[in-house]
Amino acid sequence: MAPSAPPPCRAAERAARCRRPWRLLALGLLSASSVLAAAPGAGAMSREEKRRLGNQVLEMFDHAYSNYMEHAYPADELMPLTCRGRVRGQEPSRGDVDDALGKFSLTLIDTLDTLVVLNKTKEFEEAVKKVIKDVNLDNDIVVSVFETNIRVLGGLLGGHSVAIMLKEKGEYMQWYNGELLHMAKELGYKLLPAFNTTSGLPYPRVNLKFGVRHPEARTGTETDTCTACAGTLILEFAALSRFTGTSIFEEYARKALDFIWEKRQRSSNLVGVTINIHTGDWVRKDSGVGAGIDSYYEYLLKAYVLLGDDSFLERFNTHYDAIMRYISQPPLLLDVHIHKPMLNARTWMDSLLAFFPGLQVLKGDIRPAIETHEMLYQVIKKHNFLPEAFTTDFRVHWAQHPLRPEFAESTYFLYKATGDPYYLEVGKTLIENLNKYARVPCGFAAMKDVRTGSHEDRMDSFFLAEMFKYLYLLFADKEDMIFDIEDYIFTTEAHLLPLWLSTTNQTTSKKNTTTEYTELDDSNFDWTCPNTQILFPNDPMFAQSIREPLKNVVDKSCPRGISRAEESLGSGPKPPLRARDFMASNPEHLEILKKMGVSLIHLKDGRVQLVQHAVQAASSLDAEDGLRFMQEMIELSSQQQKEQQLPPRAVQIVSHPFFGRVVLTAGPAQFGMDLSKHKAGTRGFVATIKPYNGCSEITNPEAVKDKIALMQRGQCMFAEKARNIQKAGAIGGIVIDDNEGSSSDTAPLFQMAGDGKNTDDITIPMLFLFNKEGNIILDAIREYEAVEVLLSDKAKDRDLEMENMDQKLTENDSHKQNSEEAASGPQDVGAASEEPEEGESSDVADPGSLSPANADSASVPTSHQDSYVPGTEEAGAPEPACTSGDNQPQEQKTETEADSKVNWDNKVTPMESILADWNEDIEAFEMMEKDEL
């Protein structure tokens, strides 16, 4: 057992000065903070407002945590739309996402130290007892080494860290005897078989019961892993070694980091996204600070802070210099090729890079942190959330948002570093958006599409582990905490590891060989913590002056980021031709293509086809430029094809007791009313037609007239169904899939095509719902008979007026106790929850995902191997600024993992219980509105 109190510090002075970075940020920047707080127009937030927002964060956490415990535990995660637990093997597989689930009550373990940060010590004590009593780590299941390390091992270690702290204080956890640490050590040994490679890089997956090479392991055949997957182990593994005195864990993690460092691209000092775990060859040679690499950089700097090894700081500084030289194109962070870092590898950014401004704060590089954070905030203000990926002109590339916490993390660190109240207002916006758009009766639901407001039946464990932790700390004062948060370092999952581990059970490492590989420029390095007196000039408007030029960057301009080659136009060679700039009518461009070995073929329909032959290029460098140009052109062509696809539509249930809180993403039709041009949409009560397939004359026209008709897919063309219901007087139609159990959770977006004839005669809107979403409407009809829906291009604000009127009618029947309990919640009156039932995919339809038994036709895009560009007159047109056409999210895997041994209870909540929760929420909002008035 590790000592319960930190021993005397014996580490080198150089490292020791950085071992309390949060105290540095919170207290050492008082001069900068006070200056900023006094800035004109800064509008410092009152103490009362900060406390109110902190209490609101507590209420939001309670809502998420209590629903997980009530409806999901002991399952790994909560499905907040259907109010049940997600048990692997019992739900359709989501591909690699499910590798985080190991039937070890993931959310509870991931939330342990959050409970203590939020001063919920009694709940923490109960949670620890549940983990010790109920959690089994010896399951025959294949899990991600990376996710299990940061979430489960990190969660157990974070729980142990705060447990011994509470025990030492003398009030709570007096019975605790290191049980969480024993579980962490057991799990550590179960992860070690993954490191059985010649390189020391771990396999990406391991079987908790059988390891990797065992015949029953069902893993161990992989050859590749991501850089972050192999390079985000050192904090947890080193902490486990320091806590237990067993050095093997830290040794394995160090070996993996050493190998990645050795394999970096020597001329650029960058690393790729994916590496072969046996040979060390880079499989994906693009490099950035987002998905696949992100936490590798984070752990190099934090390993130095926690462990005091100079080599980690030297490596981080080397990489950071390369990042700022090649990847950083303020305010953008764009991936580049590791072998040719002057060239961008793609034209979009993923949301995981939102952590980077926070890391820059720890580095002490504040200006670029402010710039990138502000750019991200502007994207959030446009879409309410940060899309999973967005283009350099800030259009949606992947529309999902799984409630990621990285932006909140950077907001917290920037506030700690600057004291600027602006970041409190940013945090307030995050709280309001979560309550308004993601809150549902059984928790908070991930956004399936930020453009339509539709939800996904998903609440990841990191939402509880990180989001509420950072938001609460953002608004908390020191006296609000029961312990000193600055005595700990955050892991990438925001778990707390005590800084005194740096001097406990130290592992002897080999001589620092970092400088063996390259000559380093010490002028680029900070060997100690940054001087807090000069992080900001003596200018009260410094931070605001950095943000101001970016205020309208999303709405009024579409910067693509200027490459270093473009910056040097005046003094150096011309930059390579970019696909986005190519004009088929430009003779100079055609000459450049020829030099790169690219041939242009004019087609009869006016288009041009491009083909590259590397052997025909003028030089190897020109051939490489040509390959990059073709890759860009293929991506650009694919993007244009996707933008021709119709975006998803929304079906919103607006009648009592839903009032717009249920939003279903629907597939559009390529005929009938274009809802994107009718912003008000079509609103009406629904009615089931006879015959239900809608393939012949409707026999109950009196029930359908002036209603939105519900019908089943199959047996005839979609257009024929539309004509039949239109003839019967329907004002719109919803086609429900006849494939039992089909759901937008696992199937791509489905578009209804015409019948090959002229469909101008169809004037009503037609939408498509998968079976699971359609049943939500059918269940509502059985429960309430009169169900009104709104068909629109995207979800509208819920009907607060009707909701309040309904509440006044039922107020006398409400239980006084429930009203008082609801009124005690600290939510804003404007933080109304919006409740969809299912998240929808905005992918285009895949022929393999649709039943061939039906006669309905679907619009399926054709995949082209060649890259096409428009004809001369199209190619020469300027790029539109910030157009509304957005790329569609990537298709997800639908492989199902069967597990015949699952015996966990699948808690299904009846409609009555869900509606009772809704009524309580509505009462709470009503009471809070009265209190505010």
N, C-alpha and C positions, 0 to 999 in steps of 0.2 A: 504493500500500500504506500502511496505517496504521502508525504507529510501534509497535514491539513493547513499548514501556514507556510508562506514562502520563506525559504532560507535566506541568509545574507547574500547579497548580490556579489558575485565574484567574476562576472563577465567583463570583457574588454570595454573600456570607456567608450570606444567608438560605437559599438553596438548598443551599449546600455542607454545611451542618450536617445535612442529611437525605440526603446522598449515600452514606452508609454505614449504611443502616438495619439491616443484619444485625449489624454490629459493635455498633450501639446496643443491639439487642435481646439480643445474646449477652453483652455486657460491661457495658453501661450500667445494666442492671437488677440488678446484683449485690445491692443492698440488698434489693430485693423477693424475689429468688431465695433468698437466704440465710434470710430470714424464713420463707418458705413451706417451705423444706426442713426447717426445724426445727419445723414445725407438729406438734402431737400427732397421732399416728396416720397421719402422712403416709407413713411407710414408705419412706424413700429407697431407691432401687434400688442394689444394690451395683455396683461397677465391673465385677466379673466377670460379673454377669448382663447388664449393658448390652453388654459385649463379646460374650457368647454370642448375644444377640439380633441384634447387628450382623452377626456371622458367619452367622447363620441367614438374614438378609436377603441376604447375598452368595450363599449357596447357592441360595436361591430365584431370584435373578436369573440365576445360571448355568443353572439348570434351564430357565427361560423363553427366555433368549437362545440357548443352545446348540441347543435344539429348533427355534427359528426358523431358525438358520443351517443346521442339518442337513436339515430337512424342508421349509422354505419358501423360503429365499433362492434367487433374487432377487425373488420375489413380494413384494407390498406387506405382506401380513400372514400370520400363521400361523393355520391352522384346527386347533386343538389336539386335537379329538376324532378327526378323520380323519387327522391327522398329515400335512398337505400345505399348500401355499401357496394363498392366495386370490388368484386372478388375475381381474381385472375382465373380464367378457365370457364367462368360462368357468364362472362360478357364477351361479345365479339372482340377479337384481338385488334388492338390499335397499332400493332407493329412494335417498333423499338420503344415507344412510349411506355408500354407495359413492362418493360424490363426493370422499371423502378419498383414494381410490385412483387413482394416476396412472401405474402401472407404472414407478415410480422408486424401488423398494426402500424404501418408506416406513418400515418398522420399523427398518431399519438406520440410516437418516439420523436418525430421531427419537431413537435410542439413543446417538448418538455421545458427547455430553458426559456422559451417565450413566456410561459406561465409565470416564471419568477421575475422576468424583466417587467411584466405587467402587474407585479405585486399580487399575484394570485397564488400565494404560498400554500394555502389549504388545498386548492385544486391540484397544485404540483405534487403535494405529498400523496394525494389519492391517485394521481396519474402514475407516479413511480411504483406504487404498490400494484397497480393493474399491470404495468409492463413486466414487473418481476414475476407476477403470478401467471399471466396469460400468454406472454409472447414466447413463441417457439422459433428458434433460429436454425433448426435442423430439418428444414423442409426440402423435399425433393422438387426443387424449382430452380430454373435458370434465371439469374438476375444480372443486371449491369454492375460491374465492379465499381465504376465511377459513381453511379447514383447511390448504390448501397453504401459506399464509403462516405460520401458527403452528407447523406440524409440519415442513415441508420447508425453507422459507426460514429459520425459526427454528433448525431442526436444523443446517443448514449453517453459520449464523452462530455458533451455540453451539459446534459442532465447531471452527470456525476460531479462536474465542476461546481455547479451551483448548489448541489446537494451537500457537499462537504463545507461549502461556505455557510449555508444555513445552519448546518449542524454546529459549526464553530460559534455561531451567534447565540446558540443555546435555546431557541424557542421551538424551532421545527426540526424535523428529520433526526431526532435524537436516536431513533432506532436504526438508522441507516448504517450499513457496514460494508459499503463498496459494491453492492449487488449490481449496479449498473456497469461499473468498471469490469466486473467478472464477465458480464454479458458482452461487453465491448471486446474483451480479450478473446472470448469464444468466437465472436464474429470475425475478428482479425485473423485468427487461424484458418477460418473457413475461406477467407479471401486469398490467403497466401498461395494456394495451388495455381492461381491465375498467373503467378510470376514465373512459372516453370518454362521459361524461354531462354534461348541463348543470349538474347539482347538484354534481358532484364525488364523489358517492357511487358506489362501484364496483358493477358488475353482480355478482350472487352467484356466477356461474360464468364460466369462461373456457376456451377450447380452447388447450392448451399449444402447439400447432403453428400454428393459424390465428387465434387471438385471439377476437374477439367478433363483429364485423360481417361477416366473410368468409363467402361462400356455403357453404363446407364446415365452418364452425365449429360448427354444430348448437347454437348458444346465442345469446344476445343479444336474446331476445324477452321476457325477464323484466322485470317492472315493480317488483317489491318485493324488499327485502332486510331482514334482521334488523338491529337496532341494533348488536348485538355484532359482526355480520359486517362492518359498515362502520366500526365504531369500535375494532376490535382490530387495528390495523395499525401504529400509530405507533412502537412499540418496535422491531419488526423493520425497518421501512422507514427509520426514522431511523438505526438502527445500520448498515444497509447504506450509507446516505449518508455517515455519519461514517467508516466503514471505507474507503470507496472514493473519497471526495471528490466524488461525483456527487450533487448536491443534489435532483434531481427526485423521488426516492423519498420523502424526508421531506416535500417540498412537497405531494405528492399526499395523503399520509396526514394531514397537518395540515389540508388543505382539507376532507377528509371529516369530520374531527372538528369543524371550525368550523361546518360546515353542520348537523350534528346538534345542536350547542349552540344554534344560532340557531333551530332548529325545536322546541326543548323547549317544553312547555306552560308559558306564562309565569306563570300564577298559582300552579301547584303546583310548578314547577321539576322536573317529572318527564318522562321520555321514554317512548314506547310501545315495543312489542316489534317491530313491523314498520313500515317506512316506504317510501313510493314514491320510487324513486331518481330520478325525473324531476321530480316536482312537490314533493316534500318533505312530502306529506300523510301523516298517520299512518294506516296501514291497520288495525293492531291497536292499540287505545288503552288496553290494560291495561298496567300497569307493575309491575315487581318487581325482584328481584336475582338471579333464576335464569335459566333458559334464554332465550336471545334478547337479553338485556341484560347479563348478568353481567360479562363481561370488558371492556365499555365503561367501566364505573366503575373497574375494576382498572387499566386502562391510563391513565386520567386521572391517578391518583395516582402510578403508577410512571413515567409520562412526566415528571412534575415531578422525581421522584427522579433519573432518568437524564439529563434534558436541562436541568433548572434553569429552566424557563419558568414564571413565576408564574401565568400564565393557566390552566395545567393544574390547579394547586393550587386556584385560586379556583373553577374550575368544579366540581372534585371536592367541595369543601366545600359549595358551593351544593346540589349533588345530594344529598350525604350528609345535610345538614340536612333535606331533603325526605323522604329515606328513613326517617330516624329519627322524623320527624313523622307520616308516614302509613303506611308499609309495615311498620315494626318494631312488632310487638305481642308483646313478650317472653313466652315465648321464640320465638314464631313470626315468620315473615317472609311476609306475605300480599300477593298482588298486589291493586292497587287500580286504579280508573279514573283516568286522568290529568286528566280534566276535573272529576271529582267524587271526589277522593282520600279522602274520608271513608268511601267505600263499597268493600267488598271485591269484587274482580272474580271470585274463585273460592275454593273451599273446600278446596284442596289445594296442596301445595308440591312442587316438583321437586328432585331430588337435587343439581343443579348449584349451588344456593344454599349448599351446604356449604363453598364457598370463602370465603364472606363473613366468617365469624369471623376468618380469617387476614388479610383485608384490614382488618378493624377493628383488629387488632393493630398493623398498620403505621400506621394512623391514630392509634393510641394510645387507643382507646376499648375498654378491656378488659372492663368489666362485661357489656355486651351480647354480646360475643364469647364469654365464658364461658357465658352463659345459652343462647345458640343452639347452641353446640357440645355442651353437655351434653344438650340435648333431642335432638339428632341421634344422640348416642351411645346414648341410651336406646332409640331406634328400632332402632339396629344391634344392641343386645343382645337385642332381641325377635325380629328377623328374620335375624340373622347378618350381613346386609349392608344397606346403605341402598337401599330400593326406588327405582326411577326417579322415582316420585311417591307421596306418601302424604297422607292427608287430615288435617284439623285435629284429628281424634280418633285419629290415628296408625294408621289402617287402610291397607292396601296399596291404592293407586290404580292404578299401573302396576307390575307385579311384576318387571320385568327389573332386572338390575344388571350393567352391562358392565365391572365392575372399575374404576370411576371413582376417581381419586386425590384429589378435592377435600377429602374429610374428613381424609385423612392429611396434606394440606397445612396445613389449619387446626390440626391437632394439633401439627405441627412448630412452627408459629409461636407457638402458645400456650405450648408448652414453652420456646421460646427467650425469650419475654417474661417468663415467670413463674418458670421453674426448678422448677415444681411436679412432683414425681415421679409424680403422678396421671396425667399425660399420657404418661409412659413406659408405664404399665400399659395405657392406652388403645391405644398402639401395639402392645403385646404382644398384645392381643386381636385387632387387625387381622391380625397375622402368623398367629396360630393359626387364625383363621377362613379365611384364604386357603389355608392348607395343608390344613385339614380338609375344606373344602367346595368349593374351586375348583381345587385341584391335580389334574392328570391326567398320565398318562405323557408326553405330548408338550407340556407347558407348563401354563398356567392357563387355564381355560375360563370365559367369562362365565356368569353365572347367568341362565337363561331365566325362572325363576320362583323367587323367594326363599322362597315358601311350600312348594313341593314339593322344592326342592333340585335341580331339573333344570338341565341346562347347555345352552349355545348354542355352536355350533362357531365360536368367535370369540375372538381375543385381540388387542385393539386396540393400536396402536403406543403410545398414551399410557400404557398400563400399564407398559411398560419405560421410557418417557421420564420419567415422573413418580412413579409409586407407589414404586418401589425407591429412587429418589433421596431422596424425603422420608423414607421409613422408615429408610434408612441414616443420613441426617443426624440423625434424631431420637436415635439411639443412639450416634453417633460423638462422640468427644472431639476436641479440636483437634489433638492429636498423631496422630490416625488419618488426617488429611487430608494430601495431598501439596501442597496449595495453600490459600490463605486464601479460603474461600467468601464471606467478607464483602466481598471486592473486586468482587463481581458482583451483579447483580439478576436475579431470576427472571422470565422471561416467563410468560404464562398456560399454556404448555406446559412450564414449568420449565426452559427453556433459559437458558444463562448468557450475559449480556452484561456486559462490564467497565464499571465505573462511570467509568473515565477517558474514555470516549467523550463525556462531557458537555463536555469542553473541546477536542474534536478536530473540525476541519472544521465548525464551527457554521454552521447555516443561518440566514440573516437572516430574521426573521419580522416581519410587520407589527405595528403598535402594538397592544398589548393592548386589545381592545374588549369584554372580558367585561362590564364594569360598564355598558356602554351600554344593556343590555337591562332591567336591573332594579336597584332600590336594594338593596344588600346590607348585612346586619348583621354587622359585623366581629366582634362578640362571639361569633359561632358558629364562627369560623375559628381554626385553628392555623396560624400563619404559619411556624413552625419545628417541629422535632421536639418531641414531648411531653417534658415534664420527667420524667425517669425516677425522680426521688425521690418523686413524688406520684402515680404511676400506681396504687399500692396504698396504702391507709391503713396505719398502723403496727399492723397486726393480723395475727398469724400464721394466723388462720383465715379470712381475707378470701375467698379463692377458694373454699374449701370451703363457706363460708356462702352463697355465690351458687349453688353446685351443689346443695346439700342439698335445697332445696324441689323440685328437678326430678328427684330420684332415682326416684320412682315415678310420674312424670307420664304415662308411656306405659301402664303396667299398671293403675294404680289410679284414674286420672282421665282425662278426655277433654276438655281445654280447647279451646275453639274460637277463642280470642283475642277480646278485647273491643275493639270499635271505639272510636274517640275520641268518636263520638256517644253511644255507650252509657255512656262514662265521665262524660259531662256531663248525665246524666239529671236530676240534682237541680237544675241551674241553667239548663238550656237546653231547646230543643224536644225532643220525643220522637224517638228514632231511627226510620228507616223500618222498616216491617214486613219481616222476613226470611222467606224461604220455609220455612226449617227450623222456624220458630216458628208458622206459620200453622195455625189451627184453624177448620174450616168451621162449627163450632157456636158460634163466638165472635162475637157481634153487633158488637163493636168492630172486629174484624178485617174483617168484611164491609163495614163503613162505610169503613174505610181502603182496601179494594179499590175501592170505588165512587169514592172520591176520586182514585185513581190511574188510573181508566178501565178497570178490570178487571171483567169480568162473570163471574158464577158460574152454571153450568148444571148442574142435577141430572140425572143419567142414570138410566135404569130399573134398571141393575144395582147401584145404590147408590153409584157413583162420582160425582165432580164434575169438570166440565171448566171450565177457565179460558180466557177470551179477552180480549185487551186491544185497546181502541180509543183511541189517544192523544188523538183530538179530543174524547173525552168526559171527559178528565181535568180536574181543577179548575184546574190551572196547568201550565206547561211543566215546572216542577220535579217536580210530582206525576207527570206523564207519564214523566219520566225515571226516577223511583222505580218506576213501574209496569213499565217496560221491564226494569229490573234485576231486579225481583221475578219477572217471567216467565222471564228467563234463568236465575235461580237455581232456579225450579221445574222447568224443563225438565231442568237438570242433575241435580236431585234425583230427578226421575222416571226419568231414564235410569239413574241409579245404582241405584235400587230394582229396575229391570228386570234390570240386569246381575247384581244379587245373587241373583235368582231362578235364574240359570243355575248349573248344577253346576260346582264348581271342577275343575281338572285332577287326575288321579290319577297314580300312579307305578308303573312296572314296573321292578323292581330285580333284576338277575341276581346271585344270591347264592352260586352254586356255584363250584367251582374252575375257573379261576384268578381269577375276578372278585371274589368275596367282597363283593358289594354296591357295588363301585366303578363299575359301569355303571348309571346311572339314566336311564330313559326316561320322559318325560311322556306320559301316555296320555289319550285322550278318554274321558269317563265314559259310562255308559248310564243312561237314565231308568227302568230296570227292573232287577230282580235285587237282590243284596245291596248295601246302601249301605256302602261301605268307610269312610266318615267315622264310622260308628257302630260299626265293628269295628276298633279301633285296631291289633290284632295283624295284620290283613290276612289274606290267603290265600296260603299258601306251598306250592309243589309243583313237581314236575318237569313239563316241557312235553312235549307229544306232538302230532304232526301228524295230523289226522283224515282219514278217507277216507269219502266224497268231500271234497275239500279245501274246497269251498264251503259244506259243512255244511247244504245245503238239503234233504237227505233223510236217511233213517235211517243212522246211522253203521255202517259195515261192519267197522270194527276196534275194537269196544268194549273188547276185552281190553287194547289199547294205550292206551286213553283213560281207563279206570277209575282213579279217584283221582289223575288228572293234570289239568294245566291245558291245555286244548285250544287248538291253533293252527288258524286257518281263514282263508280268503280272503274278502274283501268281495265282494258281488255276487250276483245271480240270485235272491235271496229276502230277506225281511225279517230284521232283526237278531234280533228276538224268536224267529223260527222257528229260526234257528241255535242260539240259546241253549237252546231246548227240546230240540232234537235231541242236543246234547252232554250236557245234564243227564240225559237219558234213558239215555245210554250210560255214565253214572257219573262224568263229569268234575266236578271241584270248582271249576272256573272256566274262563273262555274269553278268548282274545285274538283279535280280528278284525284282520287285516292288510290295509291298503288295496291294491287291485289296480291303482291308477293308478301306472304305472312312474315312479319318480323323485320321487313326492310326498314332501314333508318338512315337518316342523313349523317348519323355518327360514323357510319362505315361505308356509305355509298357517295359517289361524287354527284354534283348537281345534275339534275335531269331537265332537259329542255324538250318541250312538246313541239314537234314539227308539223307542218301541214300535210295535206294528202296529195301533193303534187299538182293540185289545181289552184285556180285563183281563189284566195280566201278573203278577198276584200269585203265579201258579204257578211263576214263575221265581225261584229262591232263590240261585243261584250268582252270583258277581260276573262282569261282562263289561266288558272294556276295549278301546279302539280304538287301534291304532298306524298311523301313516302308513307308506308303503312303505319308506322309507329306514330308519326305526327298526325296522320288522319284520324287515328283512333282517339286522340286527345279531343278532337272536335266531336266525334261520335259519342264518346263518354259524357261530354258536357251536355249534349242533347238529351241523352237518357236521364241525366241528373236534373236538368233545368228546363228542358223542352225548348224554350225560346232562347236561342243563342245568336247573338249578333256579331259579325266579324267585319273587319276592314281589310280590303285587298289594296295594297299600295306598293310603291317601289322600295320603301323602307319604313321601319317602325315609326309611328308618331307618338308624341307625348301622351301618356295615359290620361283618361278622362277624369281629371280631378273634380270638376264640378259635379258630374254625375255620381262620383264616388262619395263626395261629401254629402250630397243630397240623400243617397242611400244610407249613409251612416246616420243621418239625423232621424230617418224613419225607424232605424233599428236600435237607436241609442238607448231607449228605455228598456230594451230587452237584453242589453249587454250586462255582463256581470261586473259589479263595481270593482271587485278585486282585480279582475283582468285589466280594467281601464287604468286603475292606479298603478299597477305594475308596468303597464305599457308606457304610462306617462312619465315614469321615472327614468326612462331611457334618455340619454343625452343627445339624441340625433337632431340634426337641423330639420326644420319644417320642410325644406326643399329637398331633403334626401329621401325622396319617395322611391320605393323599390319597384323595379320593373321585372315582371315575371314571365319569361318564356318557358315553354315546356321542353323544347329540344333545340340544340345547336345544329346548324345546317352547314353543309359543305358548299363552297362556291366553286368547286372544281367542275370542269366540263365533263360530260358524260363519257363513261368508258363502256364500250360494247360488251365487255365481259361481265360487267356488273349488273346488266339488265336482263330480265328473263326473256328468252327468245320465243317463249310460248305465246306471247301477246302479239296482236297484230298492230299495236300502236307503233308509230315511227318516232325515232329520237334523232335529234340533231347531234351528230358526232363529228368532231373536227378530224381532218386528215393530218397525219403526221408526215412531214416532209423531211427527207434526208438532205436535199439540196437547200441552199439558202437563196431566197428570191428577194428582189427589191422591186418596188413599183416602177412603172414606166417613167420616161424622162420627165413628163409633166408632174408626176407625183413625187418623184425622188427629189426634185428641186424645190419642193415646197418647204417653207420654214417649219420647224418643230413648234407645235402649239404649246403655249405656256400653261402648265398646271391643268391639263384637261381632265375630265371626270372619268374617262375610261380607265379602269384599274385592272391590273393583272389578277388572275385567279390563283387561289392557294394551291399548293402542290397536293397531289393525290396521296391519300394515306393507304397503308397496307391493311388488308382485311383478313389476314391469316388468323385462324382461330386456334387457340391452344386449349386442348381438351385436358381435363384433369378429373379422372373418375373418383379420386379420393377426397374431393372437396366435400366437407360436411358442415361448413359454416352456414348459419342461418342467413337467408337473404331477406332482410327486413323490407317488406313492401308496405308503404303507408297508404291507406285508403283515401279516396277523394275527400271524404268528410273531414278527415284529420288535417289534410293539407289546407282545405278551405277554412277550417277553424283557425289555423295559423295565420292565414291571410287576414281574416277578420281582426285578429289581435293586432297585426301589423297596422291595419287601417285605423283601428282605434288609437293606437299609439301615435300615428301621425296626426290624427285629429286633435288629440289632447295636447300634443306638442305645439300645434298651430295655435290653439287657444292660449297656451302658456306664453308663446312668443307675443301674441297680441296683447 
